[in-house]
Amino acid sequence: MNDTVRTRPDGSARPLSGRYDTALLDLDGVVYAGGQAIAHAVDSLAAARRGGMHLAYVTNNALRTPQAVAAHLTELGVPAEATDVVTSAQAVARLIADQVPAGARVLVIGGEGLRVALRERGLEPVESAEDDPAAVAQGYGGPELPWGRLAEASYAVARGVPWYASNTDLTIPSARGIAPGNGAAVEAVRIATGRAPQVAGKPLPPMHRETILRTGARHPLVVGDRLDTDIEGAWAGGVDSLLVLTGVTTPALLLAAEPRHRPTYVAADLRGLLAGQPEVVAEGGNAGFRCGGWSASVDGDGLRLGGEGEDRLDGLRALCAAAWTAAGKAAFTADCGRALARLGW
């Protein structure tokens, strides 16, 4: 959607929380990592809420129920109700309910969040491939998911039972680092069966539909840490996005992003909701751009960073503009590491 980090001359000084009616916030890697709030998240969200922005929490993690997620947020100092939470379990449950008979049995490979979401759609969760399920629903089951549950899914899928996945995120942030996500477990079943599931979660349309239906957002801003789910989901839905650098995406990955993975805005953390985004100005020639005191261009066989600014994010914004404009010229990443090192990454 974006060829550069976007700015609007008539509103660059306005905080993002004043430009959008609803923030559609990812959770893991954005609001918290494991059981702990990410730095500045609690205060930033409170300030955005006081300013009139509606906060909705949209997660591909299907393990916990909306009630449990809301309780966790509240414990961290981010007051939330279950109705503020949208999960991929809810999205996949709606997708299944649209395709199988009412009251059908569904083999569940995952946690309580998935079971509750299926029951809300009038479906009956079952535990075995021998229970004659009409579908298989697979969602993140936590780090203790038994290997036998993946075998159970494989038995049913191999017999031709329709297979649905809440999401296919290969990794998930935790307090100790990056851990395998639901997508890794989905891959195990795919390898065993040679089949592929229907997927509901970000970045695909079922999740966007579920989010809009539940939040009623008219002018939303997607806020996330992942290019291939949060940012691509915003791109697919035709809405703006803010990437925060508190999760899995590094500045180097951002510079190499393809068009569908390019955010409208970038910030270090959720304090970005409370600030305006500085203007990125094209300087002409060699894909040159300036932001704050920094300038960036593609020169010969590499990406060049010049100037000296107070905010290293301005340097990253300028680099993104130059790199994305030059994408397809192959050599633009040659000096990416040198430029980022100068910014302290």
C-alpha positions in Angstrom: 0.0 0.0 0.0 2.8 2.4 0.8 5.9 3.4 -1.2 7.2 5.3 1.8 6.4 6.0 5.4 3.4 8.2 5.0 3.1 11.8 6.3 0.2 14.2 5.9 1.2 17.9 5.7 -2.1 19.0 7.2 -1.8 16.8 10.3 1.8 15.6 10.9 1.9 17.4 14.3 -1.3 15.8 15.5 -0.9 12.6 17.5 -2.1 9.4 15.9 -4.5 9.0 18.8 -6.3 12.1 17.5 -6.4 11.1 13.9 -8.0 7.6 14.3 -11.2 6.6 16.2 -9.9 3.1 17.1 -6.6 1.5 17.7 -6.7 -2.2 16.7 -3.8 -3.4 18.9 -1.9 -6.6 18.6 -1.0 -8.0 22.0 2.1 -10.3 22.0 5.1 -8.1 21.3 3.1 -4.8 21.4 1.3 -4.6 24.7 3.0 -7.4 26.6 5.6 -10.1 26.1 4.9 -13.3 28.1 3.3 -12.1 31.4 4.9 -8.6 31.5 3.8 -5.3 30.0 6.2 -3.9 27.5 7.9 -0.6 28.5 5.7 2.5 28.1 2.6 0.4 27.0 0.4 1.0 30.1 0.9 4.7 30.3 0.6 5.2 26.5 -2.6 3.3 26.2 -4.1 5.2 29.2 -3.3 8.5 27.6 -4.7 7.5 24.3 -7.9 6.3 26.0 -8.2 9.6 27.9 -7.9 11.4 24.6 -11.0 9.6 23.3 -9.4 6.8 21.3 -11.2 3.5 21.5 -8.8 0.6 22.2 -9.4 -2.8 20.8 -7.1 -5.8 21.3 -6.8 -8.0 18.3 -4.7 -11.1 18.7 -3.8 -14.2 16.5 -3.2 -16.1 19.7 -6.2 -18.4 20.1 -5.2 -19.9 23.5 -7.0 -17.8 25.9 -10.6 -16.6 26.1 -11.4 -12.9 25.6 -12.4 -12.8 29.3 -9.0 -14.2 30.3 -7.2 -11.7 28.0 -9.1 -8.8 29.4 -8.4 -9.9 33.0 -4.7 -10.1 32.2 -4.7 -6.7 30.6 -6.5 -5.3 33.6 -3.9 -6.8 36.0 -1.1 -5.2 34.0 -2.8 -1.8 34.4 -4.6 -1.7 31.1 -8.4 -1.8 32.0 -10.3 -3.9 29.5 -13.5 -5.8 29.0 -14.0 -9.0 27.2 -15.8 -7.1 24.5 -12.6 -5.1 23.8 -10.8 -8.3 22.7 -11.0 -10.0 19.3 -9.1 -13.3 18.8 -8.4 -15.6 15.9 -10.3 -18.2 17.7 -13.5 -16.1 17.2 -12.6 -15.6 13.6 -12.0 -19.3 12.9 -15.2 -20.3 14.8 -17.3 -18.0 12.6 -15.5 -19.3 9.5 -16.3 -22.9 10.4 -19.9 -22.2 11.5 -20.5 -20.7 8.0 -19.5 -24.0 6.4 -20.7 -26.8 8.5 -24.2 -27.7 9.8 -25.4 -26.1 13.0 -24.4 -28.1 16.1 -21.7 -30.0 14.2 -18.8 -31.6 16.1 -15.4 -30.0 15.7 -12.1 -31.7 16.7 -10.2 -29.1 18.7 -6.4 -28.9 18.7 -5.7 -26.0 21.0 -6.7 -24.3 24.2 -9.8 -23.1 26.0 -10.1 -20.0 23.9 -10.8 -22.1 20.8 -13.4 -24.3 22.6 -15.3 -21.3 24.0 -15.4 -19.6 20.6 -16.7 -22.7 18.9 -19.4 -23.2 21.6 -20.5 -19.5 21.1 -21.1 -20.4 17.4 -23.3 -23.4 18.4 -20.6 -26.0 17.6 -19.6 -29.0 19.7 -15.9 -29.4 20.6 -14.6 -32.9 20.6 -11.2 -34.4 21.4 -10.8 -37.4 19.1 -10.7 -38.1 15.4 -13.0 -41.1 16.3 -15.8 -38.7 17.4 -16.9 -38.2 13.8 -16.0 -34.5 13.6 -17.2 -32.4 10.7 -14.1 -30.2 11.0 -10.7 -29.9 12.6 -9.9 -26.5 14.3 -6.3 -25.9 15.2 -5.1 -23.0 17.3 -2.2 -22.2 19.6 -2.2 -24.6 22.5 0.6 -23.2 24.6 4.1 -24.5 25.1 2.8 -27.7 26.8 0.7 -28.9 23.8 1.1 -32.7 23.7 2.6 -34.1 20.5 -0.3 -36.6 20.5 -2.8 -33.7 19.7 -1.0 -33.1 16.4 -1.3 -36.8 15.6 -5.0 -36.6 16.4 -5.4 -33.8 13.9 -3.4 -35.7 11.3 -5.6 -38.7 11.6 -8.7 -36.7 10.9 -7.3 -34.5 8.2 -5.8 -37.5 6.4 -9.3 -38.9 6.2 -10.6 -35.9 4.4 -12.1 -33.9 7.4 -12.0 -30.2 6.6 -9.2 -28.5 8.4 -9.1 -24.9 9.8 -6.3 -23.0 11.5 -6.8 -20.0 13.7 -3.5 -18.5 12.3 -0.2 -19.6 10.9 2.3 -17.4 12.9 5.4 -19.4 12.9 6.7 -17.7 16.1 5.4 -16.0 19.2 7.2 -13.6 21.5 7.7 -14.7 25.1 9.4 -13.3 28.2 12.4 -15.5 27.4 12.6 -14.8 23.7 11.0 -16.0 20.5 9.2 -19.4 20.7 7.4 -21.6 18.1 3.9 -20.4 17.3 0.8 -22.1 16.0 2.1 -22.0 12.4 4.9 -24.3 13.5 2.3 -26.8 14.7 0.2 -26.4 11.6 3.3 -27.2 9.5 3.7 -30.5 11.4 0.2 -31.5 10.4 0.6 -30.3 6.9 3.8 -32.4 6.5 2.1 -35.5 7.9 -1.0 -35.2 5.7 0.1 -33.3 2.6 -2.9 -31.0 3.0 -3.4 -27.3 3.9 -5.9 -25.7 6.2 -8.3 -22.7 5.7 -6.8 -20.0 7.8 -8.8 -17.3 9.6 -6.3 -15.1 11.4 -4.3 -12.1 10.4 -3.5 -11.1 7.7 -6.5 -12.8 6.1 -10.0 -11.4 5.5 -11.9 -13.5 8.1 -9.9 -11.8 10.9 -10.4 -8.3 9.5 -14.1 -9.0 9.1 -14.4 -10.3 12.7 -12.6 -7.2 14.0 -14.7 -4.7 12.2 -17.9 -6.5 13.2 -17.0 -6.6 16.8 -15.5 -3.1 17.2 -17.5 -1.0 14.8 -14.4 0.9 13.9 -14.9 3.5 11.2 -11.4 4.9 10.9 -9.1 2.4 12.5 -5.3 2.3 12.9 -3.8 -1.2 13.1 -0.9 -1.4 15.6 1.4 -4.3 15.5 4.9 -5.7 15.6 4.8 -8.2 12.7 5.0 -7.3 9.1 3.5 -10.6 7.8 0.4 -10.5 10.0 -0.4 -7.1 11.5 0.9 -4.9 8.7 -0.1 -7.1 5.8 -3.6 -7.4 7.4 -3.9 -3.7 7.4 -2.8 -3.6 3.8 -5.3 -6.2 2.8 -8.1 -4.3 4.7 -7.1 -1.0 3.1 -6.5 0.7 6.5 -3.5 2.5 8.0 -0.9 0.8 10.3 1.7 1.6 12.9 4.6 -0.7 13.3 6.2 -0.7 16.8 9.7 -2.1 17.2 9.0 -4.0 20.5 8.5 -7.4 19.0 9.8 -9.6 16.2 10.4 -7.0 13.4 13.9 -5.5 13.3 14.9 -2.4 11.4 16.8 -4.5 8.9 13.6 -6.5 8.2 11.6 -3.3 7.8 14.0 -1.9 5.2 13.7 -5.1 3.2 9.9 -5.2 3.4 7.8 -5.8 0.2 4.9 -3.4 -0.5 2.3 -5.3 1.4 4.5 -5.4 4.5 5.2 -1.6 4.6 3.6 0.2 7.5 2.1 3.7 7.2 4.0 4.7 10.4 6.8 3.4 12.5 7.6 4.0 16.2 9.8 2.6 18.9 6.9 1.6 21.1 3.3 2.6 21.9 4.4 6.1 22.8 4.1 6.5 19.0 0.3 6.7 19.4 0.7 10.0 21.3 2.9 11.7 18.9 2.7 13.1 15.4 4.8 11.5 12.7 7.5 13.7 11.2 7.4 14.5 7.5 9.6 12.5 5.2 10.6 14.8 2.3 11.8 13.7 -1.1 15.0 15.5 -2.1 15.2 14.2 -5.6 17.8 12.2 -7.4 19.2 8.8 -6.2 16.0 8.1 -4.3 16.9 10.7 -1.7 14.8 11.5 1.3 15.1 13.6 4.4 13.5 13.3 7.9 14.5 15.4 10.8 18.2 15.9 10.6 18.8 12.7 8.7 19.0 12.1 4.9 19.1 8.8 3.0 19.7 7.8 -0.6 20.6 5.0 -2.9 24.0 5.8 -4.2 25.7 3.4 -6.6 25.6 0.0 -5.0 24.3 0.8 -1.6 22.0 2.6 0.8 23.6 5.8 2.2 22.7 7.6 5.5 23.8 11.2 5.9 23.2 14.1 8.2 22.9 14.1 12.0 19.6 14.0 13.8 18.4 13.8 17.4 16.0 10.9 16.8 17.3 7.8 15.3 13.8 6.8 14.2 13.9 9.8 11.8 16.9 8.2 10.3 15.1 4.9 9.9 12.1 6.6 8.3 14.4 8.3 5.8 16.2 5.0 5.1 12.8 3.2 4.6 11.7 5.8 2.1 14.9 5.5 0.1 15.1 1.7 0.3 11.4 1.2 -0.6 11.6 3.6 -3.6 14.7 1.7 -4.8 13.2 -1.7 -4.2 13.8 -3.9 -7.3 17.2 -2.4 -8.0 18.7 -5.3 -6.1 21.7 -3.4 -4.7 19.9 -1.1 -2.3 20.6 -3.3 0.7 24.3 -3.5 0.2 25.1 -0.9 3.0 22.0 -1.5 5.1 24.0 -2.8 8.0 26.4 0.1 8.0 23.6 2.7 7.9 21.7 0.9 10.8 24.8 0.6 12.8 25.2 4.4 12.6 21.7 4.7 14.1 22.6 2.3 16.9 20.8 -0.8 15.6 
